[in-house]
Amino acid sequence: MIIDVHAHLFPREWASRGRMPESVFDVDGLVARLDEGAVQRAIVSDPHIWYGDLDVCDIAQVRDYNDFAAGLSDRTDGRLVGMGTVVPWRGPDHVHEARRAIRDLGLVGLAVPTSDNGQYLDAVPDDFWSTATDLDVPVFLHPGGTVVGQELMGEYRLAEVCGRPLDTTVTLARAILTGVLERHDTLKLLCSHAGGAICTIADRLDFGHELRDYAPLGPWGAVHLPRPPSEYVQRLWLDTVTYGPKPLRLALETVGPEHVCFGSDGPPVPFPLSRHLANVGAAGLDEKGMKAVLGGNAEVLFGLDSGRAS
């Protein structure tokens, strides 16, 4: 079974409130896309990317989205499975909604943005991380529609091609260095776009950590981790949305094939699934690794093999 862990849909009722491509409202179109690509299932999330006058991170829209996502499995005979969405910086209502999304609605994970209003993952209340681990579901990390420093990246869609992976990289680095992953050692964090550049800078994080008490290089933070930062990077789950095999090989080398899941980011990205599958095929995996990356890992991570999303 091939499972795409990175696809996005929004409620049709929101279409008039934004400037979004038709594909992100087309449930039947996504099923047809899976058929065309010989992919059996997609896990759908709200990436918190919205262009228009609707704040999709507001608790009212969050609840509406989760109700929409919860109906996708029945509507598509299980081809599409929904993740819940929450924005935990915005107060305890979002933590309560996380519980409702999983326990009451039966969603298989929780999608959160990389940052919100200039705050990164280290500013998320610990209550949310404890809730996610208690619920035993993965947290899918994806850049939002506005990232830190976007005002400097207006031309050539630099906020998209540079800003979003940078936001992911910085927020993961902060989460590691401030001890979020140390305090919540069973947290399952699935990072979109192969974690931005977190695999590229893993050894550089170790360099900084090793010299954390070397004053000439400047101040360090209050947290002194008990192990090198790269060991926390190795615990991350990454998707395959790298748009080429070279960065995918680095992701596979860093976290291992057992922690990588196939993804396409479509919708809204209009590339055919065959193109994304070809990138995975060019990454040099053996048969066991291919089976794991294309579907086996997602089955385990999202509990699909246990009937959680039946």
PyMOL commands that set and color helices and strands:
alter all, ss='L'
color gray80, all
select helices_A, chain A and resi 12-17+22-25+27-37+59-70+72-75+88-90+92-104+121-123+126-135+150-152+155-177+180-183+192-195+202-210+215-217+229-233+245-255+257-259+273-281+287-301+304-306
alter helices_A, ss='H'
color red, helices_A
select strands_A, chain A and resi 3-8+41-45+80-82+84-85+110-113+139-142+189-191+237-239+260-261
alter strands_A, ss='S'
color yellow, strands_A
deselect
rebuild
show_as cartoon
